[in-house]
């Protein structure tokens, strides 16, 4: 049986990376942390960018893992009556963020562009990358805020699954980071080429979140997991 919630969280991580305000600046940012340039074809430079990407990914993965464990510990023991209201609350949160991603709803505090900046580098470039990867997990909005908020809403509606949801989200966000780190020069050219199309990714995923939110609110996520809803639609 496929857990659709985990798949949604994984997809959310990828969509977070593809957000128009993150993707265009990531190659240069990772290169800056590594002290090299994205257009360098030297094997040593490519290796440096990839290693810094790896530690950057480890930084935000640790934060999401801790958050997932904390939520899992809190949600797993709540009473069944409370779980019903948590499911409704989570569904509403997911729908709101879905509407925001489609552009049908404005959330002013998410539209304040707060980005992590490198003001000080540590003696180790890897430690610098790890620290700012950790800061990235909570300090880059509106790109991460809306989608991560929706995943947290999904965690609220599915008590006990928070850790795996955050793990799935982290993995979805990590893989493209590592690919960009591995192919920095080529990734930069591709990003420049398709940058104008990135906004449609948010819209499509926003619609997906609205649908998921409705299922979460009605405590029907199990229908998606078992694909029973497809049989109902067909029959």
Phi and psi restraints in degrees (value plus and minus 20) as a CYANA .aco file:
   2 UNK   PHI    -109.6   -69.6
   2 UNK   PSI     109.8   149.8
   3 UNK   PHI    -106.6   -66.6
   3 UNK   PSI      82.0   122.0
   4 UNK   PHI     -83.7   -43.7
   4 UNK   PSI     -51.2   -11.2
   5 UNK   PHI     -80.9   -40.9
   5 UNK   PSI     -62.5   -22.5
   6 UNK   PHI     -85.8   -45.8
   6 UNK   PSI     -59.5   -19.5
   7 UNK   PHI     -83.4   -43.4
   7 UNK   PSI     -61.4   -21.4
   8 UNK   PHI     -82.8   -42.8
   8 UNK   PSI     -62.6   -22.6
   9 UNK   PHI     -83.3   -43.3
   9 UNK   PSI     -62.0   -22.0
  10 UNK   PHI     -82.2   -42.2
  10 UNK   PSI     -65.3   -25.3
  11 UNK   PHI     -82.9   -42.9
  11 UNK   PSI     -57.3   -17.3
  12 UNK   PHI     -81.0   -41.0
  12 UNK   PSI     -58.1   -18.1
  13 UNK   PHI     -82.6   -42.6
  13 UNK   PSI     -62.8   -22.8
  14 UNK   PHI     -84.2   -44.2
  14 UNK   PSI     -63.4   -23.4
  15 UNK   PHI     -84.0   -44.0
  15 UNK   PSI     -57.5   -17.5
  16 UNK   PHI     -78.3   -38.3
  16 UNK   PSI     -62.1   -22.1
  17 UNK   PHI     -86.3   -46.3
  17 UNK   PSI     -55.3   -15.3
  18 UNK   PHI    -102.9   -62.9
  18 UNK   PSI     -19.1    20.9
  19 UNK   PHI     -79.6   -39.6
  19 UNK   PSI     120.1   160.1
  20 UNK   PHI     -77.9   -37.9
  20 UNK   PSI     -45.0    -5.0
  21 UNK   PHI    -115.4   -75.4
  21 UNK   PSI     -20.0    20.0
  22 UNK   PHI    -129.3   -89.3
  22 UNK   PSI     -75.5   -35.5
  23 UNK   PHI     -74.0   -34.0
  23 UNK   PSI     -65.7   -25.7
  24 UNK   PHI     -82.9   -42.9
  24 UNK   PSI     -45.2    -5.2
  25 UNK   PHI    -121.2   -81.2
  25 UNK   PSI     -30.1     9.9
  26 UNK   PHI     -83.4   -43.4
  26 UNK   PSI     -68.2   -28.2
  27 UNK   PHI     -76.5   -36.5
  27 UNK   PSI     -66.7   -26.7
  28 UNK   PHI     -84.9   -44.9
  28 UNK   PSI     -55.8   -15.8
  29 UNK   PHI     -86.5   -46.5
  29 UNK   PSI     -65.8   -25.8
  30 UNK   PHI     -85.2   -45.2
  30 UNK   PSI     -58.3   -18.3
  31 UNK   PHI     -85.1   -45.1
  31 UNK   PSI     -59.1   -19.1
  32 UNK   PHI     -82.5   -42.5
  32 UNK   PSI     -62.5   -22.5
  33 UNK   PHI     -81.6   -41.6
  33 UNK   PSI     -53.1   -13.1
  34 UNK   PHI    -106.4   -66.4
  34 UNK   PSI     -27.6    12.4
  35 UNK   PHI      54.9    94.9
  35 UNK   PSI       5.3    45.3
  36 UNK   PHI    -151.3  -111.3
  36 UNK   PSI    -194.9  -154.9
  37 UNK   PHI    -134.7   -94.7
  37 UNK   PSI     132.2   172.2
  38 UNK   PHI     -90.3   -50.3
  38 UNK   PSI     -43.9    -3.9
  39 UNK   PHI    -111.0   -71.0
  39 UNK   PSI     -14.1    25.9
  40 UNK   PHI     -93.5   -53.5
  40 UNK   PSI     112.6   152.6
  41 UNK   PHI    -119.5   -79.5
  41 UNK   PSI     -18.4    21.6
  42 UNK   PHI     -90.1   -50.1
  42 UNK   PSI     118.9   158.9
  43 UNK   PHI     -81.7   -41.7
  43 UNK   PSI     -55.1   -15.1
  44 UNK   PHI     -85.3   -45.3
  44 UNK   PSI     -58.5   -18.5
  45 UNK   PHI     -88.7   -48.7
  45 UNK   PSI     -63.1   -23.1
  46 UNK   PHI     -82.8   -42.8
  46 UNK   PSI     -59.9   -19.9
  47 UNK   PHI     -84.3   -44.3
  47 UNK   PSI     -59.9   -19.9
  48 UNK   PHI     -83.8   -43.8
  48 UNK   PSI     -63.8   -23.8
  49 UNK   PHI     -83.4   -43.4
  49 UNK   PSI     -62.7   -22.7
  50 UNK   PHI     -84.7   -44.7
  50 UNK   PSI     -64.1   -24.1
  51 UNK   PHI     -83.6   -43.6
  51 UNK   PSI     -59.4   -19.4
  52 UNK   PHI     -87.5   -47.5
  52 UNK   PSI     -54.2   -14.2
  53 UNK   PHI     -82.3   -42.3
  53 UNK   PSI     -61.7   -21.7
  54 UNK   PHI     -81.6   -41.6
  54 UNK   PSI     -65.0   -25.0
  55 UNK   PHI     -93.2   -53.2
  55 UNK   PSI     -50.9   -10.9
  56 UNK   PHI     -83.1   -43.1
  56 UNK   PSI     -64.8   -24.8
  57 UNK   PHI     -82.8   -42.8
  57 UNK   PSI     -63.3   -23.3
  58 UNK   PHI     -80.4   -40.4
  58 UNK   PSI     -55.7   -15.7
  59 UNK   PHI     -81.1   -41.1
  59 UNK   PSI     -72.6   -32.6
  60 UNK   PHI     -97.0   -57.0
  60 UNK   PSI     -43.4    -3.4
  61 UNK   PHI     -86.8   -46.8
  61 UNK   PSI     -59.8   -19.8
  62 UNK   PHI     -82.6   -42.6
  62 UNK   PSI     -63.3   -23.3
  63 UNK   PHI     -82.2   -42.2
  63 UNK   PSI     -66.3   -26.3
  64 UNK   PHI     -87.0   -47.0
  64 UNK   PSI     -54.9   -14.9
  65 UNK   PHI     -85.3   -45.3
  65 UNK   PSI     -64.5   -24.5
  66 UNK   PHI     -83.2   -43.2
  66 UNK   PSI     -62.8   -22.8
  67 UNK   PHI     -83.2   -43.2
  67 UNK   PSI     -61.1   -21.1
  68 UNK   PHI     -84.1   -44.1
  68 UNK   PSI     -61.8   -21.8
  69 UNK   PHI     -83.8   -43.8
  69 UNK   PSI     -62.2   -22.2
  70 UNK   PHI     -83.1   -43.1
  70 UNK   PSI     -66.7   -26.7
  71 UNK   PHI     -86.7   -46.7
  71 UNK   PSI     -59.8   -19.8
  72 UNK   PHI     -81.7   -41.7
  72 UNK   PSI     -62.9   -22.9
  73 UNK   PHI     -84.4   -44.4
  73 UNK   PSI     -54.9   -14.9
  74 UNK   PHI     -98.2   -58.2
  74 UNK   PSI     -62.3   -22.3
  75 UNK   PHI    -101.6   -61.6
  75 UNK   PSI     -46.9    -6.9
  76 UNK   PHI     -87.9   -47.9
  76 UNK   PSI     -44.0    -4.0
  77 UNK   PHI    -122.8   -82.8
  77 UNK   PSI     -13.7    26.3
  78 UNK   PHI     -92.1   -52.1
  78 UNK   PSI     132.1   172.1
  79 UNK   PHI     -87.9   -47.9
  79 UNK   PSI     136.5   176.5
  80 UNK   PHI     -81.5   -41.5
  80 UNK   PSI     -56.4   -16.4
  81 UNK   PHI     -84.2   -44.2
  81 UNK   PSI     -58.2   -18.2
  82 UNK   PHI     -90.0   -50.0
  82 UNK   PSI     -54.6   -14.6
  83 UNK   PHI     -79.7   -39.7
  83 UNK   PSI     -54.8   -14.8
  84 UNK   PHI     -82.2   -42.2
  84 UNK   PSI     -64.7   -24.7
  85 UNK   PHI     -91.7   -51.7
  85 UNK   PSI     -52.6   -12.6
  86 UNK   PHI     -85.2   -45.2
  86 UNK   PSI     -58.1   -18.1
  87 UNK   PHI     -83.1   -43.1
  87 UNK   PSI     -61.7   -21.7
  88 UNK   PHI     -87.8   -47.8
  88 UNK   PSI     -61.4   -21.4
  89 UNK   PHI     -83.5   -43.5
  89 UNK   PSI     -65.8   -25.8
  90 UNK   PHI     -80.9   -40.9
  90 UNK   PSI     -61.0   -21.0
  91 UNK   PHI     -81.5   -41.5
  91 UNK   PSI     -63.3   -23.3
  92 UNK   PHI     -82.9   -42.9
  92 UNK   PSI     -63.9   -23.9
  93 UNK   PHI     -80.1   -40.1
  93 UNK   PSI     -65.0   -25.0
  94 UNK   PHI     -83.0   -43.0
  94 UNK   PSI     -63.5   -23.5
  95 UNK   PHI     -82.9   -42.9
  95 UNK   PSI     -62.6   -22.6
  96 UNK   PHI     -81.2   -41.2
  96 UNK   PSI     -66.8   -26.8
  97 UNK   PHI     -89.1   -49.1
  97 UNK   PSI     -51.0   -11.0
  98 UNK   PHI     -84.1   -44.1
  98 UNK   PSI     -63.8   -23.8
  99 UNK   PHI     -82.5   -42.5
  99 UNK   PSI     -56.8   -16.8
 100 UNK   PHI     -84.7   -44.7
 100 UNK   PSI     -63.7   -23.7
 101 UNK   PHI     -87.5   -47.5
 101 UNK   PSI     -49.5    -9.5
 102 UNK   PHI     -99.6   -59.6
 102 UNK   PSI     -31.8     8.2
 103 UNK   PHI      69.7   109.7
 103 UNK   PSI     -14.8    25.2
 104 UNK   PHI    -105.6   -65.6
 104 UNK   PSI     -31.1     8.9
 105 UNK   PHI    -160.9  -120.9
 105 UNK   PSI     118.8   158.8
 106 UNK   PHI    -122.9   -82.9
 106 UNK   PSI     117.9   157.9
 107 UNK   PHI    -145.1  -105.1
 107 UNK   PSI      76.0   116.0
 108 UNK   PHI     -71.2   -31.2
 108 UNK   PSI     -62.2   -22.2
 109 UNK   PHI     -88.4   -48.4
 109 UNK   PSI     -42.3    -2.3
 110 UNK   PHI    -100.9   -60.9
 110 UNK   PSI     -38.6     1.4
 111 UNK   PHI    -107.9   -67.9
 111 UNK   PSI     -22.8    17.2
 112 UNK   PHI    -100.0   -60.0
 112 UNK   PSI      94.3   134.3
 113 UNK   PHI     -98.3   -58.3
 113 UNK   PSI      76.1   116.1
 114 UNK   PHI    -126.2   -86.2
 114 UNK   PSI      96.3   136.3
 115 UNK   PHI    -143.6  -103.6
 115 UNK   PSI     127.2   167.2
 116 UNK   PHI     -91.9   -51.9
 116 UNK   PSI     119.5   159.5
 117 UNK   PHI    -147.3  -107.3
 117 UNK   PSI     129.4   169.4
 118 UNK   PHI    -112.8   -72.8
 118 UNK   PSI      81.2   121.2
 119 UNK   PHI    -117.6   -77.6
 119 UNK   PSI     -44.9    -4.9
 120 UNK   PHI    -165.1  -125.1
 120 UNK   PSI     114.7   154.7
 121 UNK   PHI    -124.7   -84.7
 121 UNK   PSI     121.6   161.6
 122 UNK   PHI    -103.6   -63.6
 122 UNK   PSI     151.6   191.6
 123 UNK   PHI     -80.8   -40.8
 123 UNK   PSI     -53.0   -13.0
 124 UNK   PHI    -119.7   -79.7
 124 UNK   PSI     105.2   145.2
 125 UNK   PHI     -84.1   -44.1
 125 UNK   PSI     -51.7   -11.7
 126 UNK   PHI     -88.6   -48.6
 126 UNK   PSI     -59.2   -19.2
 127 UNK   PHI     -85.7   -45.7
 127 UNK   PSI     -59.5   -19.5
 128 UNK   PHI     -79.2   -39.2
 128 UNK   PSI     -66.6   -26.6
 129 UNK   PHI     -83.4   -43.4
 129 UNK   PSI     -60.6   -20.6
 130 UNK   PHI     -84.5   -44.5
 130 UNK   PSI     -64.8   -24.8
 131 UNK   PHI     -82.0   -42.0
 131 UNK   PSI     -65.3   -25.3
 132 UNK   PHI     -98.2   -58.2
 132 UNK   PSI     -40.7    -0.7
 133 UNK   PHI     -87.0   -47.0
 133 UNK   PSI     -59.2   -19.2
 134 UNK   PHI     -84.3   -44.3
 134 UNK   PSI     -62.4   -22.4
 135 UNK   PHI     -86.7   -46.7
 135 UNK   PSI     -53.8   -13.8
 136 UNK   PHI     -78.6   -38.6
 136 UNK   PSI     -56.4   -16.4
 137 UNK   PHI     -78.3   -38.3
 137 UNK   PSI     -48.1    -8.1
 138 UNK   PHI    -144.8  -104.8
 138 UNK   PSI     -26.0    14.0
 139 UNK   PHI    -137.4   -97.4
 139 UNK   PSI      -3.6    36.4
 140 UNK   PHI    -144.2  -104.2
 140 UNK   PSI      81.4   121.4
 141 UNK   PHI    -145.5  -105.5
 141 UNK   PSI     137.1   177.1
 142 UNK   PHI    -103.2   -63.2
 142 UNK   PSI     -20.8    19.2
 143 UNK   PHI     -78.6   -38.6
 143 UNK   PSI     -74.7   -34.7
 144 UNK   PHI    -103.7   -63.7
 144 UNK   PSI     -55.1   -15.1
 145 UNK   PHI     -74.1   -34.1
 145 UNK   PSI     -70.2   -30.2
 146 UNK   PHI     -86.6   -46.6
 146 UNK   PSI     -67.0   -27.0
 147 UNK   PHI     -92.0   -52.0
 147 UNK   PSI     -61.9   -21.9
 148 UNK   PHI     -84.1   -44.1
 148 UNK   PSI     -57.9   -17.9
 149 UNK   PHI     -80.6   -40.6
 149 UNK   PSI     -59.2   -19.2
 150 UNK   PHI     -85.8   -45.8
 150 UNK   PSI     -58.8   -18.8
 151 UNK   PHI     -87.4   -47.4
 151 UNK   PSI     -57.9   -17.9
 152 UNK   PHI     -85.1   -45.1
 152 UNK   PSI     -55.8   -15.8
 153 UNK   PHI     -83.2   -43.2
 153 UNK   PSI     -58.9   -18.9
 154 UNK   PHI     -85.8   -45.8
 154 UNK   PSI     -56.1   -16.1
 155 UNK   PHI     -85.5   -45.5
 155 UNK   PSI     -59.5   -19.5
 156 UNK   PHI     -83.3   -43.3
 156 UNK   PSI     -58.6   -18.6
 157 UNK   PHI     -99.0   -59.0
 157 UNK   PSI     -31.7     8.3
 158 UNK   PHI    -146.6  -106.6
 158 UNK   PSI      54.8    94.8
 159 UNK   PHI     -73.6   -33.6
 159 UNK   PSI     115.6   155.6
 160 UNK   PHI      73.3   113.3
 160 UNK   PSI     -32.4     7.6
 161 UNK   PHI    -124.8   -84.8
 161 UNK   PSI     -17.2    22.8
 162 UNK   PHI     -77.2   -37.2
 162 UNK   PSI     -65.0   -25.0
 163 UNK   PHI     -81.0   -41.0
 163 UNK   PSI     -65.4   -25.4
 164 UNK   PHI     -90.2   -50.2
 164 UNK   PSI     -52.6   -12.6
 165 UNK   PHI     -85.6   -45.6
 165 UNK   PSI     -65.3   -25.3
 166 UNK   PHI     -88.7   -48.7
 166 UNK   PSI     -53.4   -13.4
 167 UNK   PHI     -85.8   -45.8
 167 UNK   PSI     -63.1   -23.1
 168 UNK   PHI     -83.1   -43.1
 168 UNK   PSI     -62.2   -22.2
 169 UNK   PHI     -82.6   -42.6
 169 UNK   PSI     -64.5   -24.5
 170 UNK   PHI     -82.0   -42.0
 170 UNK   PSI     -61.2   -21.2
 171 UNK   PHI     -86.0   -46.0
 171 UNK   PSI     -62.1   -22.1
 172 UNK   PHI     -83.0   -43.0
 172 UNK   PSI     -54.3   -14.3
 173 UNK   PHI     -98.7   -58.7
 173 UNK   PSI     -51.8   -11.8
 174 UNK   PHI     -93.4   -53.4
 174 UNK   PSI     -62.5   -22.5
 175 UNK   PHI     -77.3   -37.3
 175 UNK   PSI     -70.6   -30.6
 176 UNK   PHI     -85.9   -45.9
 176 UNK   PSI     -51.0   -11.0
 177 UNK   PHI     -79.4   -39.4
 177 UNK   PSI     -66.2   -26.2
 178 UNK   PHI     -88.0   -48.0
 178 UNK   PSI     -55.6   -15.6
 179 UNK   PHI     -86.2   -46.2
 179 UNK   PSI     -60.8   -20.8
 180 UNK   PHI     -85.6   -45.6
 180 UNK   PSI     -59.4   -19.4
 181 UNK   PHI     -83.9   -43.9
 181 UNK   PSI     -52.0   -12.0
 182 UNK   PHI    -100.2   -60.2
 182 UNK   PSI     -53.8   -13.8
 183 UNK   PHI    -144.3  -104.3
 183 UNK   PSI      35.3    75.3
 184 UNK   PHI     -75.7   -35.7
 184 UNK   PSI     -69.4   -29.4
 185 UNK   PHI     -84.5   -44.5
 185 UNK   PSI     -69.5   -29.5
 186 UNK   PHI     -86.2   -46.2
 186 UNK   PSI     -57.0   -17.0
 187 UNK   PHI     -84.4   -44.4
 187 UNK   PSI     -59.0   -19.0
 188 UNK   PHI     -81.4   -41.4
 188 UNK   PSI     -62.9   -22.9
 189 UNK   PHI     -85.8   -45.8
 189 UNK   PSI     -61.6   -21.6
 190 UNK   PHI     -86.2   -46.2
 190 UNK   PSI     -60.5   -20.5
 191 UNK   PHI     -82.0   -42.0
 191 UNK   PSI     -64.5   -24.5
 192 UNK   PHI     -80.8   -40.8
 192 UNK   PSI     -57.8   -17.8
 193 UNK   PHI     -89.1   -49.1
 193 UNK   PSI     -59.1   -19.1
 194 UNK   PHI    -129.3   -89.3
 194 UNK   PSI      -6.9    33.1
 195 UNK   PHI     -77.2   -37.2
 195 UNK   PSI     -57.5   -17.5
 196 UNK   PHI     -89.6   -49.6
 196 UNK   PSI     -39.4     0.6
 197 UNK   PHI    -109.9   -69.9
 197 UNK   PSI     -26.5    13.5
 198 UNK   PHI     -84.8   -44.8
 198 UNK   PSI     -51.2   -11.2
 199 UNK   PHI     -82.0   -42.0
 199 UNK   PSI     -47.8    -7.8
 200 UNK   PHI     -91.8   -51.8
 200 UNK   PSI     -44.0    -4.0
 201 UNK   PHI     -82.8   -42.8
 201 UNK   PSI     -64.6   -24.6
 202 UNK   PHI     -82.3   -42.3
 202 UNK   PSI     -60.3   -20.3
 203 UNK   PHI     -84.0   -44.0
 203 UNK   PSI     -67.4   -27.4
 204 UNK   PHI     -81.8   -41.8
 204 UNK   PSI     -64.6   -24.6
 205 UNK   PHI     -89.3   -49.3
 205 UNK   PSI     -52.6   -12.6
 206 UNK   PHI     -80.0   -40.0
 206 UNK   PSI     -63.5   -23.5
 207 UNK   PHI     -82.0   -42.0
 207 UNK   PSI     -61.5   -21.5
 208 UNK   PHI     -80.3   -40.3
 208 UNK   PSI     -62.7   -22.7
 209 UNK   PHI     -84.3   -44.3
 209 UNK   PSI     -58.5   -18.5
 210 UNK   PHI     -80.6   -40.6
 210 UNK   PSI     -63.6   -23.6
 211 UNK   PHI     -84.3   -44.3
 211 UNK   PSI     -66.0   -26.0
 212 UNK   PHI     -80.9   -40.9
 212 UNK   PSI     -60.0   -20.0
 213 UNK   PHI     -81.5   -41.5
 213 UNK   PSI     -59.3   -19.3
 214 UNK   PHI     -84.1   -44.1
 214 UNK   PSI     -63.8   -23.8
 215 UNK   PHI     -83.8   -43.8
 215 UNK   PSI     -59.4   -19.4
 216 UNK   PHI     -85.7   -45.7
 216 UNK   PSI     -62.5   -22.5
 217 UNK   PHI     -82.3   -42.3
 217 UNK   PSI     -56.9   -16.9
 218 UNK   PHI    -111.7   -71.7
 218 UNK   PSI     -10.5    29.5
 219 UNK   PHI      34.6    74.6
 219 UNK   PSI      22.7    62.7
 220 UNK   PHI    -135.0   -95.0
 220 UNK   PSI      -3.1    36.9
 221 UNK   PHI     -79.4   -39.4
 221 UNK   PSI     -48.9    -8.9
 222 UNK   PHI     -83.2   -43.2
 222 UNK   PSI     -49.0    -9.0
 223 UNK   PHI     -84.6   -44.6
 223 UNK   PSI     -60.0   -20.0
 224 UNK   PHI     -87.1   -47.1
 224 UNK   PSI     -63.3   -23.3
 225 UNK   PHI     -78.7   -38.7
 225 UNK   PSI     -60.4   -20.4
 226 UNK   PHI    -112.7   -72.7
 226 UNK   PSI     -23.2    16.8
 227 UNK   PHI      45.0    85.0
 227 UNK   PSI      -1.3    38.7
 228 UNK   PHI     -84.6   -44.6
 228 UNK   PSI     -49.9    -9.9
 229 UNK   PHI     -86.0   -46.0
 229 UNK   PSI     -48.1    -8.1
 230 UNK   PHI     -88.8   -48.8
 230 UNK   PSI     -62.3   -22.3
 231 UNK   PHI     -81.5   -41.5
 231 UNK   PSI     -58.7   -18.7
 232 UNK   PHI     -85.0   -45.0
 232 UNK   PSI     -60.1   -20.1
 233 UNK   PHI     -87.7   -47.7
 233 UNK   PSI     -58.9   -18.9
 234 UNK   PHI     -91.2   -51.2
 234 UNK   PSI     -61.0   -21.0
